[in-house]
Amino acid sequence: MLRMKSKNFNTTKQTAFDTCKKVLIGSNCNIISSDFATGKIEAKKSSSFLSYGHILSVAVETTVSGKTKISISSSSVGIQIIDWGTNSNNEDELFELISNSLR
């Protein structure tokens, strides 16, 4: 099971889902799959000097309190043993971009 960072937002599921996709594409990620009904988005971020790339998993759901919960997980692609903190940085960066977009 993936470890996911989560935050709640005062917006609709549709707005949050669309914003997540827009932010991922703007971050040079390729959307692998997206399904609004399940609230799941999967994207791939290309490789860099320190990694073979990353798979970003996003889950968007409406909470009991009526807020929208966004959960994000980044995992390294390939045989990479050490992520040098890039997975956590990817998650934090996406949350910052999503938060700024939803303001």
C-alpha positions in Angstrom: 0.0 0.0 0.0 1.3 3.4 -0.9 2.0 6.1 1.7 0.0 9.1 0.7 0.1 12.7 2.0 -3.4 14.2 2.3 -5.0 17.6 2.6 -8.6 18.9 2.7 -9.8 21.7 0.5 -13.0 23.8 0.5 -14.0 23.0 -3.1 -16.0 20.5 -5.1 -14.6 17.2 -6.2 -14.9 18.2 -9.8 -12.9 21.4 -9.3 -10.3 19.6 -7.3 -10.0 16.8 -9.9 -9.7 19.2 -12.8 -7.1 21.3 -10.9 -5.0 18.3 -10.1 -4.9 17.2 -13.7 -4.0 20.8 -14.8 -1.2 21.1 -12.2 0.2 17.7 -13.2 0.3 18.6 -16.9 1.8 22.0 -16.0 4.5 20.2 -14.1 5.6 18.3 -17.2 3.9 15.1 -16.1 2.2 12.7 -18.6 -1.2 11.6 -17.4 -1.3 7.8 -17.6 -4.9 7.4 -16.4 -7.7 9.4 -14.9 -11.1 8.4 -13.7 -13.4 10.9 -12.1 -15.8 8.3 -10.8 -13.1 6.7 -8.6 -11.3 10.0 -8.2 -8.0 8.5 -9.3 -5.3 10.0 -11.4 -1.9 8.5 -12.3 0.9 10.4 -13.9 4.5 9.9 -14.8 7.2 12.5 -14.2 10.2 12.2 -16.5 13.6 11.2 -15.4 16.3 13.5 -14.2 19.9 13.4 -13.1 19.0 11.8 -9.8 16.2 9.4 -10.9 14.6 7.3 -13.6 11.4 9.2 -13.1 8.4 9.0 -10.8 4.9 7.7 -10.7 2.5 10.2 -9.1 -0.8 8.8 -7.7 -3.5 11.2 -6.8 -6.9 10.4 -5.1 -9.7 12.9 -4.9 -12.7 12.3 -2.7 -15.5 14.1 -0.9 -15.3 13.8 2.9 -18.2 13.4 5.3 -17.9 17.0 6.3 -18.4 18.1 2.6 -14.8 19.1 2.0 -12.7 17.5 -0.7 -9.7 15.4 0.3 -6.7 15.2 -2.1 -4.1 12.5 -1.4 -0.8 12.3 -3.3 1.9 9.7 -3.5 5.1 9.8 -5.5 7.2 6.7 -6.1 10.4 6.1 -7.9 10.5 4.2 -11.2 12.9 1.4 -11.9 15.6 -0.1 -9.6 16.3 3.2 -7.8 17.1 2.4 -4.1 17.6 5.9 -2.7 15.1 8.7 -3.8 17.2 11.5 -2.4 14.0 13.1 -1.0 12.6 13.7 -4.5 9.4 11.7 -3.8 8.5 13.9 -0.7 9.5 17.0 -2.7 7.2 16.0 -5.6 4.3 15.6 -3.2 4.9 18.9 -1.4 5.4 20.8 -4.7 2.1 19.4 -6.1 0.2 20.4 -2.9 1.7 23.9 -3.1 0.7 24.2 -6.8 -2.8 22.8 -6.1 -3.3 25.1 -3.1 -2.3 28.2 -5.2 -4.6 27.1 -8.1 -7.6 26.7 -5.8 -7.2 30.1 -4.1 
